[in-house]
């Protein structure tokens, strides 16, 4: 645990940087947080165009840690409300409610399919613990259900075969979702589900960006330096000595907490890190995200929090922000936010906005969620470093990197990007609080 009253430099903002700054100040430290962008929040912001608001991803807060939920509610001045909205999987022209239960699976896919999948689970030979996501999903659901409902979507989202993905890519989203659970729910109506399986979550009334802005207010804007990119990290004898800001200013380092993407941070060290460390860092790959926001001339599209698309559509998920808060669109209108994951070298990441909009629009209309004449306007937003791709190779390299950076006596890796982990906003606040406990 860090000593009291020391100065901490937080490299990189985003929700993790803000959470560490918040709890660091509460623990009695002085803080300087460096944010590359002109706004706080990183990839956890809310954008507004012509009265339509949307988040940079389907961010939400689950009541996993009640005290963290209470802390976030305090930061937001009680502007945190509970949302009870289901999600759906769009498959073969039909919407399958998610989380699954035996009724909707049998109704949509048929009793034969469900029975086959259940028998696959019962008679599967579990000779070993699953070593990749495909084995994990097949053992849990049977191949008949796993392929259309999980494996196709997972490969589309991460851009990697499920044979190569770690089981940790679920981010605990599948906890409690098994045929056995569905059967238990069918014959035990009062069986209590985990909260995340009920479709319940908490959400700021004005979008997830409100949490970033209010946290920044709590920290004190004087402690946050925006438009300040970290351009070099100087070190000697396992100690970071200075950090360079915007290629111009050197700042003497005290304690350092880095929420920068781990491979990006590794490349900033001067002198350069050993070759084997740089080779390991290059195995850590991020998926970028393109968001296409469509403003619609209609009051609503669905009651879903999120709709997942494992098929040929260009997008993996569509969110209707109004279902999270009515303040997210003008009265009498709604919007749909399509998410397109890609790598930085993919053609679509380089394509002009109008081409991206047209491709997303064509697939969106095909789903039946809206008609061409209902689309009033559309905007594109591009988010680098959106998802750490948790391949087994990356997880192995990560262990090596964490051991190496653990030798630095004044460096802490933090957050989704710094730890190369698939975590959520409430996890980041919990992680930060635990660090200063």
C-alpha positions as CSV (number, residue, x, y, z in Angstrom):
1,X,0.0,0.0,0.0
2,X,1.4,3.4,-0.9
3,X,2.6,5.7,1.9
4,X,0.3,8.6,2.8
5,X,0.6,12.1,1.4
6,X,2.7,11.2,-1.6
7,X,2.1,12.6,-5.1
8,X,0.7,10.3,-7.7
9,X,0.9,10.8,-11.4
10,X,-1.9,9.0,-13.3
11,X,-1.0,8.4,-16.9
12,X,-4.1,8.1,-19.0
13,X,-7.6,9.1,-18.0
14,X,-10.7,7.0,-18.8
15,X,-12.9,5.6,-16.1
16,X,-9.9,3.7,-14.5
17,X,-7.8,6.8,-14.3
18,X,-10.7,8.8,-12.8
19,X,-11.5,6.1,-10.3
20,X,-7.9,5.9,-9.1
21,X,-7.7,9.6,-8.8
22,X,-10.9,9.7,-6.9
23,X,-9.9,7.1,-4.3
24,X,-6.3,8.3,-4.2
25,X,-7.5,11.8,-3.1
26,X,-9.8,10.2,-0.5
27,X,-6.8,8.3,0.8
28,X,-4.9,11.5,1.4
29,X,-2.6,11.7,-1.6
30,X,-2.1,14.5,-4.1
31,X,-2.9,13.6,-7.7
32,X,-2.2,14.8,-11.2
33,X,-4.1,13.0,-13.9
34,X,-3.0,13.3,-17.5
35,X,-5.7,12.9,-20.1
36,X,-4.7,12.8,-23.8
37,X,-8.1,14.0,-25.0
38,X,-9.7,17.4,-24.4
39,X,-12.5,15.8,-22.5
40,X,-12.3,13.4,-19.6
41,X,-13.6,9.8,-19.8
42,X,-11.5,8.2,-22.6
43,X,-13.6,5.5,-24.2
44,X,-16.3,6.1,-21.6
45,X,-18.0,9.2,-22.8
46,X,-21.4,10.4,-24.0
47,X,-21.7,12.3,-27.3
48,X,-24.6,14.6,-28.4
49,X,-25.7,15.6,-31.9
50,X,-28.9,17.5,-32.5
51,X,-30.4,16.4,-29.2
52,X,-29.5,12.7,-29.6
53,X,-27.1,11.3,-27.0
54,X,-25.2,8.0,-27.1
55,X,-22.4,6.4,-25.2
56,X,-19.1,5.1,-26.5
57,X,-20.2,1.5,-26.0
58,X,-23.0,-0.2,-24.1
59,X,-21.6,0.8,-20.7
60,X,-23.7,0.1,-17.6
61,X,-23.2,-0.6,-13.9
62,X,-24.2,-3.9,-12.3
63,X,-24.8,-4.0,-8.5
64,X,-21.9,-6.5,-8.0
65,X,-20.4,-4.4,-5.2
66,X,-23.2,-2.7,-3.3
67,X,-20.8,-0.2,-1.7
68,X,-19.4,0.7,-5.1
69,X,-22.9,1.3,-6.4
70,X,-23.6,3.5,-3.4
71,X,-20.4,5.4,-4.0
72,X,-21.2,6.0,-7.7
73,X,-24.7,7.1,-6.7
74,X,-23.1,9.6,-4.4
75,X,-20.8,10.9,-7.1
76,X,-23.8,11.4,-9.4
77,X,-25.9,13.2,-6.8
78,X,-28.4,10.3,-6.9
79,X,-28.9,10.6,-10.6
80,X,-28.4,6.8,-11.0
81,X,-31.5,4.9,-11.8
82,X,-32.3,1.2,-12.2
83,X,-33.0,-0.1,-15.7
84,X,-34.9,-3.3,-16.3
85,X,-34.5,-4.0,-20.0
86,X,-33.8,-7.3,-21.6
87,X,-31.3,-8.0,-24.4
88,X,-31.9,-10.1,-27.5
89,X,-29.9,-12.1,-30.0
90,X,-31.0,-11.7,-33.6
91,X,-30.7,-15.1,-35.3
92,X,-32.2,-16.2,-38.6
93,X,-34.6,-13.2,-38.7
94,X,-35.9,-13.8,-35.1
95,X,-35.1,-12.2,-31.8
96,X,-34.1,-14.6,-29.0
97,X,-34.4,-13.1,-25.5
98,X,-31.1,-13.0,-23.7
99,X,-30.5,-14.2,-21.0
100,X,-31.9,-17.5,-22.2
101,X,-34.4,-19.7,-20.5
102,X,-35.9,-23.0,-21.4
103,X,-39.2,-21.5,-22.7
104,X,-37.7,-19.0,-25.1
105,X,-35.0,-21.4,-26.3
106,X,-37.5,-24.2,-27.0
107,X,-39.9,-21.7,-28.6
108,X,-37.4,-20.2,-31.0
109,X,-35.0,-23.1,-31.7
110,X,-37.3,-26.0,-31.1
111,X,-37.5,-28.8,-28.5
112,X,-35.4,-31.1,-30.7
113,X,-32.5,-28.6,-30.8
114,X,-32.7,-28.0,-27.0
115,X,-32.8,-31.7,-26.3
116,X,-29.9,-32.4,-28.5
117,X,-27.8,-29.7,-26.9
118,X,-28.7,-30.9,-23.4
119,X,-27.7,-34.5,-24.3
120,X,-24.4,-33.1,-25.7
121,X,-23.7,-31.5,-22.3
122,X,-24.8,-34.6,-20.3
123,X,-22.7,-37.0,-22.3
124,X,-19.7,-34.8,-23.1
125,X,-16.4,-36.2,-22.0
126,X,-14.9,-33.7,-19.7
127,X,-11.4,-35.1,-19.6
128,X,-9.8,-31.8,-18.8
129,X,-10.5,-28.2,-18.0
130,X,-11.3,-26.2,-21.2
131,X,-8.2,-24.6,-22.6
132,X,-10.0,-22.1,-24.9
133,X,-13.3,-20.4,-25.3
134,X,-14.7,-23.0,-27.8
135,X,-14.1,-25.9,-25.4
136,X,-15.6,-23.8,-22.6
137,X,-18.8,-23.0,-24.5
138,X,-19.3,-26.5,-26.0
139,X,-18.8,-28.1,-22.6
140,X,-21.3,-25.7,-21.0
141,X,-24.0,-25.6,-23.8
142,X,-23.3,-28.3,-26.3
143,X,-22.1,-27.6,-29.8
144,X,-25.7,-27.3,-31.2
145,X,-26.4,-24.2,-29.1
146,X,-22.9,-22.9,-28.7
147,X,-22.1,-22.5,-32.4
148,X,-25.1,-20.3,-33.4
149,X,-25.6,-18.4,-30.1
150,X,-22.0,-17.9,-28.8
151,X,-19.2,-19.0,-31.0
152,X,-20.2,-17.2,-34.2
153,X,-20.8,-13.9,-32.2
154,X,-17.5,-14.3,-30.2
155,X,-15.4,-14.7,-33.4
156,X,-17.1,-11.8,-35.0
157,X,-16.5,-9.5,-32.0
158,X,-12.9,-10.4,-31.3
159,X,-11.8,-11.2,-34.9
160,X,-10.0,-14.4,-33.7
161,X,-11.0,-18.1,-33.8
162,X,-12.6,-19.3,-30.6
163,X,-10.0,-22.1,-30.7
164,X,-7.4,-19.4,-29.9
165,X,-9.4,-17.2,-27.4
166,X,-9.1,-17.5,-23.7
167,X,-12.1,-18.4,-21.6
168,X,-11.8,-15.0,-19.9
169,X,-13.3,-13.2,-22.9
170,X,-16.8,-13.7,-21.3
171,X,-16.0,-11.2,-18.6
172,X,-18.4,-13.2,-16.3
173,X,-21.3,-12.5,-18.7
174,X,-22.2,-16.2,-18.9
175,X,-22.2,-17.0,-15.2
176,X,-25.4,-18.9,-14.3
177,X,-26.3,-19.4,-18.0
178,X,-26.6,-23.2,-18.5
179,X,-29.2,-25.7,-19.6
180,X,-29.2,-27.0,-16.0
181,X,-30.1,-23.5,-14.8
182,X,-32.8,-23.2,-17.4
183,X,-34.4,-26.5,-16.3
184,X,-34.1,-25.4,-12.6
185,X,-35.9,-22.2,-13.4
186,X,-38.6,-24.0,-15.2
187,X,-39.5,-26.3,-12.3
188,X,-38.5,-23.9,-9.5
189,X,-40.3,-20.6,-10.3
190,X,-39.0,-18.8,-7.2
191,X,-35.4,-19.6,-7.9
192,X,-33.5,-16.3,-7.6
193,X,-31.4,-15.3,-10.6
194,X,-28.2,-13.3,-10.4
195,X,-29.0,-9.7,-11.1
196,X,-27.2,-9.5,-14.4
197,X,-29.3,-12.4,-15.7
198,X,-32.5,-10.5,-15.0
199,X,-31.5,-7.7,-17.4
200,X,-31.3,-5.3,-14.5
201,X,-28.5,-2.7,-14.2
202,X,-27.9,0.9,-13.1
203,X,-27.3,3.8,-15.4
204,X,-26.7,7.5,-15.1
205,X,-29.7,9.5,-16.2
206,X,-27.7,11.6,-18.7
207,X,-25.5,8.8,-20.1
208,X,-22.3,7.2,-18.9
209,X,-20.3,10.3,-19.7
210,X,-22.1,12.0,-16.7
211,X,-20.2,9.6,-14.4
212,X,-16.9,10.7,-15.9
213,X,-17.7,14.4,-15.7
214,X,-19.1,14.2,-12.1
215,X,-16.1,12.1,-11.0
216,X,-13.8,14.7,-12.5
217,X,-15.7,17.4,-10.5
218,X,-15.2,15.4,-7.3
219,X,-11.5,15.1,-8.0
220,X,-11.1,18.8,-8.8
221,X,-10.5,20.0,-12.3
222,X,-7.3,21.6,-11.1
223,X,-5.9,18.1,-10.6
224,X,-6.6,17.0,-14.2
225,X,-4.5,18.0,-17.2
226,X,-6.4,17.4,-20.4
227,X,-4.8,17.5,-23.9
228,X,-1.7,16.0,-22.3
229,X,-0.4,13.0,-24.1
230,X,2.4,10.9,-22.5
231,X,5.1,10.8,-25.1
232,X,8.0,9.2,-23.2
233,X,8.7,7.4,-19.9
234,X,12.3,7.6,-18.6
235,X,13.6,5.0,-16.3
236,X,16.7,3.9,-14.5
237,X,17.4,1.0,-12.1
238,X,13.8,-0.2,-12.0
239,X,12.5,3.2,-11.2
240,X,10.6,5.6,-13.5
241,X,12.4,8.9,-13.1
242,X,10.5,11.3,-15.5
243,X,7.6,11.4,-17.8
244,X,7.4,13.5,-20.9
245,X,4.2,15.4,-21.8
246,X,3.4,16.3,-25.4
247,X,7.0,15.8,-26.5
248,X,7.9,19.0,-24.7
249,X,7.8,19.0,-20.9
250,X,9.6,16.7,-18.5
251,X,7.9,16.0,-15.2
252,X,9.8,14.3,-12.3
253,X,8.1,11.1,-11.4
254,X,6.8,10.2,-8.0
255,X,4.4,7.2,-7.8
256,X,3.1,6.3,-11.3
257,X,-0.3,4.7,-12.0
258,X,-0.7,3.8,-15.7
259,X,-4.0,3.2,-17.4
260,X,-2.4,3.5,-20.8
261,X,-2.8,0.5,-23.2
262,X,0.0,-1.8,-22.1
263,X,1.8,-2.3,-25.4
264,X,1.6,1.5,-26.1
265,X,3.1,2.2,-22.7
266,X,5.9,-0.3,-23.3
267,X,6.9,1.5,-26.4
268,X,7.3,4.8,-24.6
269,X,10.1,3.7,-22.3
270,X,13.5,5.3,-22.7
271,X,15.9,3.6,-22.8
272,X,14.0,1.0,-24.8
273,X,12.9,-2.1,-23.0
274,X,14.6,-5.4,-23.7
275,X,13.7,-7.1,-27.0
276,X,11.9,-10.0,-25.4
277,X,9.7,-7.6,-23.5
278,X,8.8,-5.7,-26.7
279,X,8.1,-8.9,-28.5
280,X,5.8,-10.0,-25.7
281,X,4.0,-6.6,-25.8
282,X,3.3,-7.0,-29.5
283,X,1.3,-10.1,-28.7
284,X,-1.2,-7.8,-26.9
285,X,-3.7,-6.7,-29.6
286,X,-6.7,-4.4,-29.2
287,X,-9.9,-4.4,-31.2
288,X,-11.0,-0.9,-32.3
289,X,-14.7,0.1,-32.4
290,X,-16.6,2.1,-35.0
291,X,-19.9,3.5,-33.7
292,X,-22.6,4.5,-36.2
293,X,-25.4,6.5,-34.5
294,X,-28.7,6.7,-36.4
295,X,-31.3,9.3,-35.5
296,X,-34.8,8.0,-36.2
297,X,-38.2,9.6,-36.8
298,X,-40.1,7.2,-34.6
299,X,-40.9,7.0,-30.9
300,X,-39.2,3.6,-30.3
301,X,-37.9,0.5,-31.9
302,X,-37.8,-2.2,-29.2
303,X,-37.7,-2.7,-25.4
304,X,-34.1,-4.1,-25.6
305,X,-31.1,-2.8,-23.8
306,X,-28.9,-4.4,-26.4
307,X,-29.4,-6.6,-29.5
308,X,-26.6,-8.9,-30.5
309,X,-26.0,-10.0,-34.1
310,X,-24.0,-13.2,-34.6
311,X,-24.8,-13.3,-38.4
312,X,-23.5,-11.6,-41.5
313,X,-24.5,-8.1,-40.5
314,X,-21.6,-5.7,-40.4
315,X,-22.3,-4.8,-36.7
316,X,-22.2,-7.0,-33.7
317,X,-24.5,-5.0,-31.4
318,X,-27.2,-2.4,-31.7
319,X,-28.2,-0.3,-28.7
320,X,-31.3,1.9,-28.3
321,X,-30.1,4.6,-25.8
322,X,-33.7,5.7,-25.0
323,X,-34.3,2.3,-23.3
324,X,-31.6,3.2,-20.8
325,X,-32.8,6.8,-20.2
326,X,-35.6,8.8,-21.9
327,X,-33.2,11.8,-21.8
328,X,-31.0,10.2,-24.5
329,X,-33.2,11.4,-27.4
330,X,-35.7,14.2,-28.0
331,X,-39.3,13.5,-27.1
332,X,-41.1,11.6,-29.9
333,X,-37.8,10.4,-31.4
334,X,-35.3,7.6,-30.8
335,X,-32.0,6.4,-32.1
336,X,-30.1,3.2,-32.8
337,X,-26.4,2.8,-32.2
338,X,-24.6,0.2,-34.2
339,X,-21.2,-1.1,-33.1
340,X,-18.6,-2.4,-35.6
341,X,-15.5,-4.0,-34.1
342,X,-12.4,-4.1,-36.3
343,X,-8.6,-4.0,-36.2
344,X,-6.7,-0.9,-36.9
345,X,-5.4,-2.3,-40.2
346,X,-8.8,-3.3,-41.4
347,X,-10.2,-1.5,-44.5
348,X,-13.3,-0.3,-42.7
349,X,-11.3,1.5,-40.1
350,X,-9.8,3.6,-42.9
351,X,-13.0,4.0,-44.9
352,X,-14.8,7.4,-45.2
353,X,-17.7,8.0,-42.8
354,X,-20.3,8.0,-45.6
355,X,-19.3,4.5,-46.7
356,X,-19.4,3.2,-43.2
357,X,-22.8,4.7,-42.6
358,X,-24.2,3.3,-45.9
359,X,-23.0,-0.2,-45.1
360,X,-24.4,-0.1,-41.5
361,X,-27.7,1.4,-42.8
362,X,-28.2,-1.3,-45.4
363,X,-27.8,-4.1,-42.8
364,X,-29.9,-2.3,-40.2
365,X,-32.8,-2.0,-42.7
366,X,-32.5,-5.7,-43.5
367,X,-33.1,-6.6,-39.9
368,X,-36.4,-4.8,-39.9
369,X,-35.5,-2.5,-37.0
370,X,-36.2,0.6,-39.1
371,X,-37.1,1.7,-42.6
372,X,-34.9,3.9,-44.8
373,X,-37.4,6.8,-44.6
374,X,-37.2,6.8,-40.8
375,X,-33.5,7.6,-40.7
376,X,-33.1,11.3,-40.2
377,X,-29.3,11.6,-39.8
378,X,-26.3,9.5,-38.9
379,X,-22.8,10.0,-37.4
380,X,-19.7,8.0,-37.0
381,X,-17.4,7.8,-34.0
382,X,-14.2,5.8,-33.9
383,X,-12.7,4.4,-30.7
384,X,-9.2,2.9,-30.6
385,X,-8.2,0.4,-27.9
386,X,-11.8,-0.6,-27.3
387,X,-11.4,-4.3,-26.5
388,X,-8.3,-6.2,-25.4
389,X,-8.2,-9.4,-27.5
390,X,-7.7,-12.1,-24.9
391,X,-6.1,-14.8,-27.0
392,X,-4.3,-17.6,-25.2
393,X,-1.0,-16.2,-26.6
394,X,-1.8,-12.8,-25.3
395,X,-2.6,-14.1,-21.8
396,X,0.7,-16.0,-21.7
397,X,2.6,-12.9,-22.8
398,X,0.7,-10.8,-20.3
399,X,1.9,-12.9,-17.4
400,X,5.5,-12.3,-18.6
401,X,4.9,-8.6,-18.9
402,X,3.3,-8.2,-15.5
403,X,6.2,-10.0,-13.9
404,X,8.6,-7.6,-15.6
405,X,6.8,-4.4,-14.9
406,X,6.3,-5.5,-11.3
407,X,10.0,-4.9,-10.8
408,X,9.5,-1.2,-11.1
409,X,9.2,0.2,-7.6
410,X,7.0,3.2,-8.4
411,X,4.8,1.8,-11.2
412,X,1.2,0.3,-10.9
413,X,-0.6,-1.0,-14.0
414,X,-4.4,-0.2,-13.8
415,X,-7.6,-0.5,-15.6
416,X,-8.9,-2.4,-18.6
417,X,-6.1,-1.2,-20.9
418,X,-3.3,-1.2,-18.4
419,X,-4.0,-4.7,-17.1
420,X,-5.2,-5.9,-20.5
421,X,-8.3,-7.3,-19.0
422,X,-12.0,-7.4,-19.9
423,X,-13.5,-5.4,-17.0
424,X,-16.5,-3.1,-16.4
425,X,-16.9,0.3,-14.9
426,X,-18.0,-1.0,-11.5
427,X,-14.9,-3.4,-11.5
428,X,-12.6,-0.4,-12.2
429,X,-14.0,1.5,-9.2
430,X,-13.6,-1.6,-7.0
431,X,-10.1,-2.1,-8.2
432,X,-9.1,1.5,-7.5
433,X,-10.7,1.5,-4.0
434,X,-8.9,-1.8,-3.2
435,X,-5.6,-0.4,-4.3
436,X,-5.8,2.4,-1.7
437,X,-7.5,0.4,1.1
